[in-house]
Amino acid sequence: MIAYLAIVLAVLASVLAWPLVARVPAARIVFVAVCAGFGYWYWIPSVNILMDGYLGEELVLPDPIVARDAVWTVLVYQLAALAALCALVPALDTRPAVARPPLKVPVAYIAPAVLAAAAALFVWYFADKGVLIIVQVLTGATSARELADFDNFSASVWDSLRALLEMAVIFSALFLIGYATLDRRLATLATGLAFGAIILVFLGTGTRATLLMALCVILLAMASGARVAPRRASAGRLALGLALGAVLVVPIVIAISARQAISTGQTDPILALFVVNNDMFRELVFVMSQMQSYQGDGGVAFVMTPFTYVTPTFLGFSRAIPDHVLAFNMARTGIDLILGTGNVFPGLVADFRLAYGAAGPLVFAAFIGGFALALAQFGRFQPRGLALAAAQCAAAAFLFFSFRNIHPGLVLVLVAGPAGLWLIGRVETLLPARWPDARRA
């Protein structure tokens, strides 16, 4: 029972730290992303191992004795991250002394463009497999996951460009969803188009990561403290929201059902989503029990991982896979990441433990603090209203996903966010007469 005390202390620490970060929007957003990351990827699945009876497909069950030690490791990492955020609160407050007029975001123009880009990306995924495969994926007759190659390196320039387009579509859609949440206008056609883009990426990749990030960005927007005051709901808007919700849920159900029908192992997608597939705690237990003798290489390649999309191979940059990830994949599943296909991920806590050893919590705290400082700089490019908070929420959703495996585009979204805000503001300045009558940002 003492192992469960770590979960209680994690919750208590989060509750006590919240008042310290609540006054600064950037700090609030990163704080919630960190707590959600630990909660979803570690604390919830940890109960699966700590309780009697393990739910999953593991042939060799995680060692429950090691698991009781692992919960304290996760707690130390979370406390280090929260301490870093609390200490940096004054530096994260970049709000200007003089308020500026609100930025207008032309969601009515951006949303169709994002959906069109997502549709082009979806066709690009299966262009070499024929129209029949595209129809089968759309109708749930097959799962995109069964068609994926899972190469660990881009095979060509076009693969690299497709990965860049995928990240741009996801970030743009998350921005629109976050903006709509902040403006309390989720039940709109533009928001439905943004969700449609997320679903097309989900169908095309076969991974539920984009759906999780969309849910995360809604949570972050709701917790940001930047939402507008509630409006009186209308029957027409409620009906539109329900209709859009039904349209969006259908392809998700079809795709998950197709994947579950093809898979012979897991049969409950809800159980898989919240207990099994998100179980980075299980990977940490494996590392602590089976890789105690591993000596890290200083984590230089791991530090470069978030710069993957910033330094694409087709421009002449080399892209190294971190040594600890190579060792983990070989020890865990026998996968050779250099010569083979497929991969497994140790999770962010195990990443830092393997790469930096005893200094892992300190480096992790610096990582979270550095991300928060970069996110706060969005305000220096566009310190105005909901557009700023929406861009910060979209970038923080990538941080949430990085608790599974550090996202290769994590640095790029920190560049794309300010660039997008600056571009919207610049066009608004140049073409004020033609700019659409958007909602207040």
PyMOL commands that set and color helices and strands:
alter all, ss='L'
color gray80, all
select helices_A, chain A and resi 2-21+25-50+64-92+107-125+131-139+144-147+157-182+189-205+209-223+235-262+269-276+280-290+300-307+313-315+323-333+348-376+378-381+385-402+410-430
alter helices_A, ss='H'
color red, helices_A
deselect
rebuild
show_as cartoon
